[in-house]
Amino acid sequence: MRRTGILAFAAVPVAITAAVYFLMPTDSAESPAKPPVSAAQLAREEAKERAETERAEDEKMIASLPPGLADPAKKELALQITATAEFSSLNWRLGYGSVEDNHDGCGYTAGIIGFCTGTHDLLALVERYTKAHPDNGLARYLPALREVDGTDSHEGLDPGFTAAWKAESKKPAFRAAQDEERDRVYFNPAVRLAKLDGLGTLGQFVYYDAMVLHGPDPSPNGFYGLRERALHEAELPSRGGSEKAYLDIFLDIRKQAMQRKKSTADTSRVDTAQREWLYNGNLSLSTPLRWRMYGEPYQVS
């Protein structure tokens, strides 16, 4: 049975997606022509907007569904699982003061969700935090953060930025700011879109973890690009498709993306965690839950 509230672009054929382009209007005859925007890009941007924006018709549908990953206990479980991938610990709160360069092209990676100096989200966090707390210890690094955004450079950040981050992360206000930014940019949009796509609690976590690792952007290699490729190979549950089949395809595509970025990438967050739960039929992400991350066993009762 097909459900209401589906994404209309989910059914766009690959051939049309690849071939149709729209030219954006310019302000005047003298304005330089903007680059063409493909139907695929428009679809990804529409998905991102729908995930991040409260729409009356969507909110009514979401309100009729079980809380899923938004349930406080399930959310805590989700944060614990992702922490085993990010920090090799179930204690996700250890991440507040974490800051290091993983030499992955993203500059410094810091905080509970891996905010990066090279991917804009760390800059956005510090800007929002500074508006509420102008005298914080990271505010003086804002000019440098704006300069290095989009690069892996440390220019203007060394040698004091890492110490300043660790010091600020001891303050409840900055910890709360990290929580709010995680929920605003990653958790809430992932859960919202997963529910609109007809996914249960496991699927909602799959979306969240993918958004954390691949980024909440509409580029072909970001979360929305992975989702778009999955739509070409499997029907969404919200359109009557099999939830297990769709998630299996999505995890395949996600694993391929991880390996394209780094051929030796450890894909255990897919292989020995999410995929195992899927094949065991645990679509509700029920506990007790067992998994292995980088070869280490974890369990939540």
C-alpha positions in Angstrom: 0.0 0.0 0.0 1.4 3.4 -1.0 1.6 5.9 1.8 0.8 9.6 1.6 3.4 12.3 2.3 6.0 10.8 -0.1 8.7 12.6 -1.9 7.5 13.2 -5.5 11.0 13.2 -6.9 11.7 9.7 -5.7 10.2 8.3 -8.8 12.2 10.4 -11.3 14.0 8.0 -13.7 17.7 8.0 -14.0 17.7 9.0 -17.6 15.6 12.1 -16.9 17.8 12.9 -13.9 20.9 12.8 -16.0 19.6 14.6 -19.0 17.3 17.5 -17.8 18.9 20.8 -16.8 17.4 24.0 -15.6 19.0 27.5 -16.1 18.6 29.8 -13.1 17.4 33.3 -14.0 19.9 36.1 -13.8 19.3 39.6 -12.3 20.0 41.4 -15.5 21.2 41.0 -19.0 24.7 42.0 -17.9 24.8 39.4 -15.1 27.0 36.4 -15.7 25.1 33.2 -16.4 24.9 30.9 -13.4 25.9 27.3 -13.9 23.1 24.9 -14.9 21.5 23.0 -12.1 20.6 19.4 -12.8 17.4 17.8 -11.8 19.4 15.5 -9.6 20.8 18.5 -7.7 17.4 20.1 -7.4 16.0 16.8 -6.0 18.8 16.6 -3.4 18.3 20.2 -2.3 14.5 19.5 -2.1 15.2 16.5 0.2 17.5 18.6 2.4 15.0 21.4 2.7 12.2 19.0 3.6 14.4 17.3 6.2 15.3 20.6 7.8 12.0 22.5 7.5 8.9 22.0 9.5 6.0 21.8 7.0 2.4 21.5 8.3 1.5 18.5 6.1 4.8 16.7 7.1 4.4 17.5 10.8 0.9 16.0 10.8 2.2 12.8 9.3 5.2 12.6 11.6 3.0 13.3 14.7 1.0 10.2 13.8 4.0 7.9 13.9 5.8 6.3 16.9 8.7 8.5 18.3 11.3 6.0 17.0 14.8 7.3 17.3 13.4 10.5 18.8 12.5 8.6 22.0 15.0 9.7 24.7 16.2 6.1 25.4 16.6 5.4 21.7 18.4 8.7 21.1 20.8 7.9 23.9 21.4 4.5 22.2 22.0 6.1 18.9 24.6 8.5 20.4 26.3 5.5 22.1 26.5 3.5 18.9 28.0 6.4 16.9 30.4 7.1 19.7 31.9 3.6 19.4 32.7 4.6 15.8 33.9 8.1 16.5 35.6 7.6 19.9 35.8 3.8 20.5 33.7 4.2 23.6 30.0 4.0 24.6 30.5 7.3 26.5 29.7 9.8 23.8 30.2 12.7 26.3 33.9 12.1 26.1 33.7 13.8 22.7 33.0 17.3 23.9 36.6 18.2 24.4 38.0 16.0 21.6 40.0 17.9 19.0 42.6 16.5 16.5 43.6 16.5 12.9 42.9 13.1 11.4 44.7 14.0 8.2 41.7 13.3 6.2 41.6 16.7 4.4 39.0 18.1 6.8 41.4 20.1 9.1 40.7 19.8 12.8 37.9 17.4 13.8 36.3 18.3 17.2 33.4 17.8 19.5 30.7 15.2 20.0 29.8 14.9 16.3 33.2 15.5 14.7 32.7 19.1 13.7 35.4 20.1 11.2 37.3 23.3 10.5 37.3 22.4 6.8 33.6 21.5 6.4 31.9 24.6 7.8 30.0 22.9 10.6 32.6 23.8 13.2 32.6 27.4 12.1 28.8 27.5 12.2 28.9 26.1 15.8 31.4 28.7 17.0 29.5 31.6 15.3 26.2 30.6 16.9 27.8 30.1 20.3 29.5 33.4 20.1 26.3 35.2 19.4 25.0 33.9 22.7 28.3 34.1 24.6 30.5 36.9 23.0 33.3 36.6 25.5 34.0 32.9 25.0 37.5 31.5 24.5 37.0 30.5 20.9 35.6 33.8 19.6 39.1 35.2 18.8 39.6 32.3 16.3 36.6 33.2 14.2 38.5 35.2 11.6 40.9 32.2 11.1 38.1 29.7 11.1 36.4 31.7 8.3 39.7 31.8 6.3 40.4 28.0 6.6 36.8 26.9 6.0 36.8 24.5 3.1 40.4 23.6 3.5 42.6 21.5 5.8 44.7 24.5 6.8 45.6 25.3 10.4 46.7 28.8 9.5 45.7 31.2 12.3 44.6 28.4 14.5 47.9 27.0 15.8 49.2 26.8 18.4 46.3 27.8 20.7 43.1 26.6 19.1 43.1 23.0 20.4 43.8 24.2 24.0 41.0 26.8 23.7 38.6 24.2 22.4 39.4 21.8 25.3 39.0 24.6 27.9 35.7 25.8 26.4 34.3 22.3 26.3 34.5 22.1 30.1 31.7 24.8 30.3 28.1 23.6 30.4 27.1 26.4 27.9 29.4 25.1 25.2 28.4 21.5 25.8 24.8 22.6 25.4 25.7 24.4 22.2 27.3 21.3 20.8 24.2 19.3 21.6 21.9 21.8 20.0 24.0 22.0 16.8 24.2 18.2 16.6 20.4 18.0 16.8 19.7 21.0 14.5 22.1 19.9 11.7 22.3 16.1 12.0 19.9 14.3 14.3 16.6 16.0 13.8 16.8 16.2 9.9 17.9 12.6 9.7 15.1 11.3 11.8 12.5 13.5 10.1 13.5 12.5 6.6 13.7 8.8 7.6 10.2 8.9 8.9 8.9 10.6 5.8 10.7 7.9 3.8 8.7 5.3 5.8 11.7 4.0 7.8 11.5 2.6 11.3 13.9 3.1 14.2 16.8 1.2 12.7 16.4 3.1 9.4 16.3 6.4 11.2 19.6 5.5 12.9 21.1 4.4 9.5 20.3 7.9 8.1 21.7 9.7 11.2 25.0 7.8 11.2 25.4 8.3 7.5 24.7 12.0 7.8 27.3 12.2 10.6 30.0 10.6 8.5 29.2 11.8 4.9 27.9 15.3 5.8 24.4 16.8 5.5 25.0 18.5 2.2 23.3 17.9 -1.2 26.5 17.1 -3.1 26.7 13.8 -4.9 29.0 12.4 -2.2 27.1 13.8 0.7 24.2 12.1 2.6 21.6 13.3 0.1 23.6 12.1 -2.8 23.8 8.6 -1.3 20.1 8.6 -0.7 19.4 9.7 -4.2 21.5 6.8 -5.6 19.6 4.4 -3.4 16.3 5.7 -4.8 17.3 4.6 -8.2 17.8 1.0 -7.1 15.1 0.4 -4.5 11.6 1.7 -3.8 11.1 3.7 -0.6 8.9 2.0 2.0 6.7 5.2 1.9 5.9 4.2 -1.7 5.2 0.6 -0.9 8.8 -0.8 -1.1 10.4 -3.2 1.3 12.1 -1.5 4.2 14.8 -4.2 4.4 15.5 -4.2 0.7 15.8 -0.4 0.6 18.1 -0.2 3.7 20.3 -3.0 2.3 20.8 -1.0 -0.9 21.5 2.2 1.0 24.1 0.4 3.1 25.7 -1.0 0.0 26.0 2.5 -1.5 27.3 3.9 1.7 30.0 1.3 2.0 31.1 1.9 -1.6 31.3 5.7 -0.8 33.5 5.0 2.2 35.8 2.8 0.2 36.0 5.3 -2.7 37.2 7.9 -0.3 39.8 5.5 1.2 40.3 2.0 -0.3 41.4 0.7 3.1 38.5 2.3 5.0 37.2 0.3 7.9 33.5 -0.3 7.2 32.6 -2.1 10.4 30.0 0.6 11.3 28.1 -0.9 8.3 29.3 -4.5 8.2 29.4 -5.6 11.8 26.7 -3.3 13.2 23.9 -1.9 11.0 23.9 -4.7 8.4 23.8 -7.4 11.1 20.9 -5.7 12.8 19.1 -5.4 9.5 19.6 -9.1 8.6 18.5 -10.1 12.1 15.3 -8.3 11.5 15.8 -5.8 14.3 14.1 -2.9 12.5 13.1 -1.4 15.8 16.7 -1.3 17.1 15.6 -3.2 20.2 17.9 -4.0 23.1 19.9 -6.0 24.1 22.0 -4.9 21.2 25.4 -6.3 20.3 27.9 -5.2 17.6 31.6 -5.0 16.8 33.4 -1.8 15.9 36.9 -2.0 14.5 37.0 -5.5 15.9 36.0 -4.5 19.4 32.8 -5.9 20.9 30.1 -3.7 22.4 26.8 -4.3 24.0 23.9 -2.3 25.4 21.3 -4.2 27.5 
